[in-house]
């Protein structure tokens, strides 16, 4: 499996981290891994909620407390998103 | 005195946009009965109810009558009912007083993860180790986890709201109360979002009600502490051990009178507003792309409905709707004064951004709701376009 593509959304307020991640997911092949980096605490909750609504899977979640950064990795679904 | 002449009437101006108040959770418009009772109590009960004069006794009689009426509404004894300055103050007194009374029994509080901030903060303020029990996606607490948490160590108190005011989901207070009773732990039930709308039942040891939610005037909260619950004052000594200084007699009287009024036609108001909530749930899901209506679809309050829109800045949406004449609430971080998103939505595992909370009071009409539903899809689309979030 190829390494994850990183979406750097640090410093962006909600919902921009999810929007950047969704844009990357739209252009990604099924099964691709995307890692979003975010400093807005809402991303910790909103990335998994977005993934659930879109049928993607969260495969990793880390919080670097010293840096104030969340790092969440999703595997892009094989199915086309609902219109 | 002569009547003003018709010619002195102000000239007609362009009509201001019609406003619809759809943010009634904890802030309902004033019920006419509350207004009348408040004014009557200002006339008859303005005096200090602690004084022995005729005027003081008259105020005392109004206050006692209010407590008796509130007690009757929730199935309590009059002496178990205490009138607070606000719902927040009632919740603080509930948690702090039980924590103090049961200091020897335990230093833990078992609470649902979706309790009101006042409950969570009061637990921490009391120095309790506050264990937040997870909730299901609907917002209802996991009853098995709640019972299991009670066995994790000596517990001073447990707290479970009767219904969640942010998403409308009713909580299993019956099962929770059975679990706490079996272990001798008092259960604090925050019925702030439900009292006056649905029956709060008898599964509680300490109960808090919010008169603002059923349309009473500001200035009163209600705390009910069952006889036998160990409760100790945490404030300096005062004649009113629960709320030093005593309550506002007019606000207490208005709270009791308006609760009687809303209970009298509760079934009809339940049907009417439940139908409006169903309309919102159905049409929002059908007409707004990438939206999730949250909260239990059936086991819920009749007047609260919440949804979250993907790729939407909650603050921008609330502002956009306000400009169009609709006042709505939101649990999104960017709409509150903190940077933290709603702990309720986060605990449920639903989107915290793009959140809209609708609270319907007794004056909300079907027309208000229909007009809101007509402008909502356009407002969401505009806010998404500001952020360049299209075709995602």
Interface residues (C-beta under 8 A of the other chain):
Chain A: X13 X14 X15 X16 X18 X19 X22 X23 X26 X40 X41 X42 X44 X45 X46 X48 X49 X50 X52 X53
Chain B: X290 X292 X308 X310 X311 X312 X313 X332 X333 X334 X339 X340 X341 X345 X346 X349 X350 X351 X352 X353 X354 X387 X388 X389 X391 X392
